[in-house]
């Protein structure tokens, strides 16, 4: 069977590629610029082009849509529907099953735990866009026109996450540089994080079960959610440094947004740090008998990976 990863250069594509290599399956990596990993086939493909997407997917049995776009609502509004439609059309032509790695922005502010049954009530532009894109695929699933599943992760940390992960930017990178760690808005609010290796293993396991398709799944994520102060303390302990940190409050992020687009674009998502963010993956854990990596172990392995590779 041919497993094709669309968006091979990002954290999920990298983590998934290394997991699939362990599973000894045939792998094709697709990215806008050739992304090579030994033991895989690497091809160029622009998902904004219907023709290139169809060519990239040709001959595939399982397709993973793990693509990331610049963190910009305007870019997302224009490009995400095109990426999803091109991918659906290509998978139909190839008669391939589609696995879409999704986020949780469409849920909006949630009281209690986020589950697969949580309704879409986005409270941000990015959440509205992701709700619309997910609905595009869900409509295909309901109509029986495309075998697919949606696999959602919480915010991520772990090997390969890099600059896409807030804990990496604000905690791991800072502490490794001998600086004080940082956290967003409130370091005492619980916040779930999906470990990248759990994310990759979850995607692979879902791909192997025919009855997993035409459903939404939450990828395995350790519970209970961890507050920022504890996350920083665990990282500092592994590095043998002081767990000192500062908090970036909302007014500070808004002010920074005047000078930098990444802060301006992230401001609308700060509700995820201001309120409890608890992600539940019980459905997956029960179905597959899987236990997610505890935070202490995941943080230890992440630091070891960073020390070895960067």
Phi and psi in degrees as a GROMACS rama.xvg file:
@    title "Ramachandran Plot"
@    xaxis  label "Phi"
@    yaxis  label "Psi"
@TYPE xy
-100.46  120.931  UNK-2
-104.138  120.387  UNK-3
-112.074  129.079  UNK-4
-106.837  113.453  UNK-5
-90.8437  119.708  UNK-6
93.8768  51.2879  UNK-7
-74.5522  -16.3686  UNK-8
-85.9044  -10.614  UNK-9
-85.6476  -178.601  UNK-10
-59.6953  -44.8366  UNK-11
-68.7826  -42.7712  UNK-12
-60.6985  -42.5975  UNK-13
-66.1247  -49.2536  UNK-14
-62.4214  -41.2742  UNK-15
-67.7211  -41.4512  UNK-16
-58.2061  -44.9618  UNK-17
-68.5349  -31.8898  UNK-18
-69.2512  -42.3945  UNK-19
-66.8266  -32.7391  UNK-20
-60.9437  -41.4705  UNK-21
-61.557  -31.8368  UNK-22
-83.9169  -2.16491  UNK-23
59.7988  44.5341  UNK-24
-108.884  163.747  UNK-25
-79.1443  129.429  UNK-26
-126.843  134.444  UNK-27
-119.525  127.796  UNK-28
-103.184  129.505  UNK-29
-122.209  126.416  UNK-30
-153.009  165.505  UNK-31
-66.8512  -32.0669  UNK-32
-122.645  136.382  UNK-33
-51.332  124.201  UNK-34
-114.75  109.299  UNK-35
-103.438  132.883  UNK-36
-132.585  129.698  UNK-37
-56.4419  133.999  UNK-38
94.9298  5.42357  UNK-39
-130.248  163.364  UNK-40
-93.4084  133.944  UNK-41
-120.083  127.099  UNK-42
-133.501  153.756  UNK-43
-86.3907  142.596  UNK-44
-166.775  130.821  UNK-45
-100.808  115.329  UNK-46
-70.1435  -9.38654  UNK-47
-81.575  -9.35622  UNK-48
-103.659  120.528  UNK-49
-61.3275  -39.8307  UNK-50
-65.8839  -46.1647  UNK-51
-68.7542  -35.3266  UNK-52
-65.5793  -43.4974  UNK-53
-61.6552  -40.9332  UNK-54
-67.7281  -38.8046  UNK-55
-66.1286  -33.2168  UNK-56
-88.2541  -17.9461  UNK-57
-50.4151  128.93  UNK-58
84.5863  0.397429  UNK-59
-80.2955  151.36  UNK-60
-101.904  -43.4919  UNK-61
-124.689  131.805  UNK-62
-121.583  129.783  UNK-63
-108.128  120.28  UNK-64
-93.7904  100.185  UNK-65
-117.677  19.7988  UNK-66
-67.7939  148.933  UNK-67
-121.706  147.089  UNK-68
-118.728  158.597  UNK-69
-49.8633  140.683  UNK-70
-76.6668  77.8406  UNK-71
-149.706  120.65  UNK-72
-58.6143  -38.2222  UNK-73
-63.9877  -42.2367  UNK-74
-64.6715  -44.666  UNK-75
-60.8363  -44.0957  UNK-76
-58.6545  -39.4518  UNK-77
-80.4446  -40.4394  UNK-78
-97.9608  -35.0702  UNK-79
-61.709  -43.5508  UNK-80
-60.7197  -36.8171  UNK-81
-66.9671  -43.3094  UNK-82
-60.9759  -45.4535  UNK-83
-66.2175  -45.1171  UNK-84
-64.548  -42.4082  UNK-85
-62.4115  -39.1027  UNK-86
-68.3568  -44.3081  UNK-87
-60.2529  -46.6745  UNK-88
-62.1508  -41.1019  UNK-89
-66.6907  -40.0735  UNK-90
-67.9234  -37.3459  UNK-91
-61.2832  -45.989  UNK-92
-61.8756  -38.9581  UNK-93
-86.6556  -6.62183  UNK-94
55.6347  43.1426  UNK-95
-101.868  149.491  UNK-96
-81.1007  144.386  UNK-97
-117.024  130.725  UNK-98
-117.529  118.304  UNK-99
-104.666  116.215  UNK-100
-81.7167  115.563  UNK-101
-118.372  171.292  UNK-102
-109.76  -168.581  UNK-103
-117.611  14.2817  UNK-104
-59.5232  -30.8421  UNK-105
-68.647  -17.7333  UNK-106
-73.8146  -26.6936  UNK-107
68.7362  -152.502  UNK-108
-75.3068  124.611  UNK-109
-120.261  130.951  UNK-110
-90.4379  118.833  UNK-111
91.809  -157.444  UNK-112
-87.805  142.858  UNK-113
-80.4195  127.429  UNK-114
-126.905  177.628  UNK-115
-65.2164  -17.4752  UNK-116
-93.6719  -2.41197  UNK-117
-62.499  127.744  UNK-118
-70.8612  157.415  UNK-119
-81.0579  113.081  UNK-120
-138.043  65.3229  UNK-121
-62.0329  144.374  UNK-122
-123.457  25.4269  UNK-123
-148.695  159.675  UNK-124
-61.8  -43.1737  UNK-125
-64.7583  -36.1277  UNK-126
-65.0583  -39.2564  UNK-127
-62.8871  -42.4591  UNK-128
-64.6292  -45.2405  UNK-129
-68.5886  -32.5924  UNK-130
-63.6191  -43.0397  UNK-131
-64.7134  -41.2211  UNK-132
-67.6988  -42.9771  UNK-133
-62.3304  -40.1041  UNK-134
-64.2741  -34.8931  UNK-135
-55.0552  -47.17  UNK-136
-73.4155  -38.3805  UNK-137
-62.5426  -35.0361  UNK-138
-63.2681  -41.1401  UNK-139
-63.3042  -40.7553  UNK-140
-64.3973  -44.0926  UNK-141
-65.2739  -37.1788  UNK-142
-79.1645  -8.77775  UNK-143
73.8273  20.6829  UNK-144
-93.8065  -10.0518  UNK-145
-152.97  124.303  UNK-146
-76.5548  119.404  UNK-147
-156.936  167.4  UNK-148
-146.778  155.54  UNK-149
-111.034  124.395  UNK-150
-115.403  116.307  UNK-151
-104.62  142.925  UNK-152
-119.423  155.53  UNK-153
-77.4109  -173.689  UNK-154
-54.7435  149.18  UNK-155
-111.742  157.623  UNK-156
-149.018  162.084  UNK-157
124.788  -177.377  UNK-158
-52.99  136.849  UNK-159
78.2883  -6.78493  UNK-160
-67.6502  -45.4023  UNK-161
55.6455  -137.246  UNK-162
-71.6843  -8.15907  UNK-163
-82.0583  -6.74374  UNK-164
-112.257  123.232  UNK-165
-61.9407  -42.7267  UNK-166
-59.7745  -32.0939  UNK-167
-67.9696  -46.5172  UNK-168
-69.5368  -43.4566  UNK-169
-93.4132  -21.139  UNK-170
-115.807  -67.1955  UNK-171
-60.3726  -50.9397  UNK-172
-61.1894  -43.9544  UNK-173
-62.6273  -49.1031  UNK-174
-65.72  -38.2909  UNK-175
-66.5887  -25.1846  UNK-176
-89.3053  4.96802  UNK-177
76.9576  18.5901  UNK-178
-103.832  169.348  UNK-179
-74.7752  137.927  UNK-180
-68.7462  164.576  UNK-181
-132.309  160.854  UNK-182
-144.936  157.665  UNK-183
-93.2551  126.53  UNK-184
67.5546  -59.6371  UNK-185
-150.681  111.465  UNK-186
-79.953  0.502419  UNK-187
-106.651  -2.30881  UNK-188
-87.0739  133.024  UNK-189
-63.0291  139.981  UNK-190
-146.434  122.223  UNK-191
-77.9245  143.599  UNK-192
-134.303  133.847  UNK-193
-91.6702  128.728  UNK-194
-75.4994  134.013  UNK-195
-57.9816  -37.3876  UNK-196
-68.0931  -36.6829  UNK-197
-64.3872  -39.3416  UNK-198
-59.414  -48.8905  UNK-199
-65.4898  -44.7665  UNK-200
-63.5678  -38.4198  UNK-201
-62.8143  -43.4653  UNK-202
-61.0035  -44.6971  UNK-203
-62.3426  -46.4927  UNK-204
-63.1931  -40.1055  UNK-205
-62.5913  -36.3481  UNK-206
-65.5396  -21.4479  UNK-207
-88.3871  -8.6831  UNK-208
-115.31  114.85  UNK-209
-59.9132  -35.7214  UNK-210
-79.3355  -1.47048  UNK-211
-80.3262  -16.9462  UNK-212
-78.3528  163.046  UNK-213
63.0186  34.7322  UNK-214
-141.459  168.189  UNK-215
-106.486  136.376  UNK-216
-128.774  143.597  UNK-217
-97.0937  125.024  UNK-218
-69.9974  151.096  UNK-219
-57.9449  126.798  UNK-220
-142.577  129.743  UNK-221
-61.8086  139.652  UNK-222
-129.184  148.997  UNK-223
-76.8014  165.342  UNK-224
-62.096  152.036  UNK-225
-105.442  138.57  UNK-226
-82.175  161.106  UNK-227
-61.3248  -40.1274  UNK-228
-59.5544  -41.8806  UNK-229
-70.4267  -40.1981  UNK-230
-58.3641  -48.1333  UNK-231
-62.8468  -41.5993  UNK-232
-61.637  -40.7257  UNK-233
-65.3615  -42.1287  UNK-234
-66.0859  -43.2932  UNK-235
-64.0025  -38.4299  UNK-236
-61.8248  -43.4483  UNK-237
-63.5604  -32.4361  UNK-238
-91.2058  -8.68811  UNK-239
69.7738  35.2799  UNK-240
-124.397  171.707  UNK-241
-73.3286  137.851  UNK-242
-82.7267  41.6326  UNK-243
-76.2954  145.469  UNK-244
-154.964  162.209  UNK-245
-124.047  158.956  UNK-246
-111.828  129.951  UNK-247
-88.7652  101.853  UNK-248
-75.4986  163.921  UNK-249
-56.5309  -43.9077  UNK-250
-60.4407  -33.0637  UNK-251
-67.5833  -41.0762  UNK-252
-67.6604  -39.7355  UNK-253
-62.4792  -43.0784  UNK-254
-63.4812  -42.6877  UNK-255
-63.1883  -29.0986  UNK-256
-65.6825  -19.0847  UNK-257
-66.0556  -30.8264  UNK-258
-105.623  -19.4086  UNK-259
-138.973  127.411  UNK-260
-62.0142  -37.4042  UNK-261
-61.0397  -34.5905  UNK-262
-73.9393  -38.5706  UNK-263
-62.8599  -40.4614  UNK-264
-73.9624  -26.668  UNK-265
-85.0884  -15.1357  UNK-266
-59.3014  -42.8427  UNK-267
-66.3896  -15.5827  UNK-268
-95.9347  2.70556  UNK-269
-67.7296  -14.0105  UNK-270
-59.0504  -26.0109  UNK-271
-69.6025  -21.3385  UNK-272
-100.324  -22.8196  UNK-273
-77.4519  -30.9878  UNK-274
-118.836  166.923  UNK-275
-60.5223  137.9  UNK-276
-127.818  94.0833  UNK-277
-120.343  118.839  UNK-278
-110.277  126.385  UNK-279
-109.399  127.337  UNK-280
-120.278  29.2416  UNK-281
-57.9784  -39.2535  UNK-282
-56.5889  -48.192  UNK-283
-66.4398  -46.8595  UNK-284
-60.0545  -40.9895  UNK-285
-70.7055  -41.6652  UNK-286
-64.6274  -38.5777  UNK-287
-108.801  -0.186904  UNK-288
60.5759  42.3947  UNK-289
-112.959  137.195  UNK-290
-111.288  118.538  UNK-291
-63.6544  156.495  UNK-292
-64.1285  125.445  UNK-293
-61.3966  151.034  UNK-294
-58.4855  -41.5178  UNK-295
-59.863  -42.1519  UNK-296
-70.2963  -41.4012  UNK-297
-63.5029  -41.4075  UNK-298
-65.7399  -41.0468  UNK-299
-61.0492  -46.8897  UNK-300
-66.4606  -35.6671  UNK-301
-63.7174  -45.0311  UNK-302
-64.3481  -39.9104  UNK-303
-62.0114  -41.744  UNK-304
-63.3531  -44.6753  UNK-305
-65.1583  -40.4914  UNK-306
-64.9658  -34.9056  UNK-307
-79.8823  -36.1271  UNK-308
-104.856  -13.7111  UNK-309
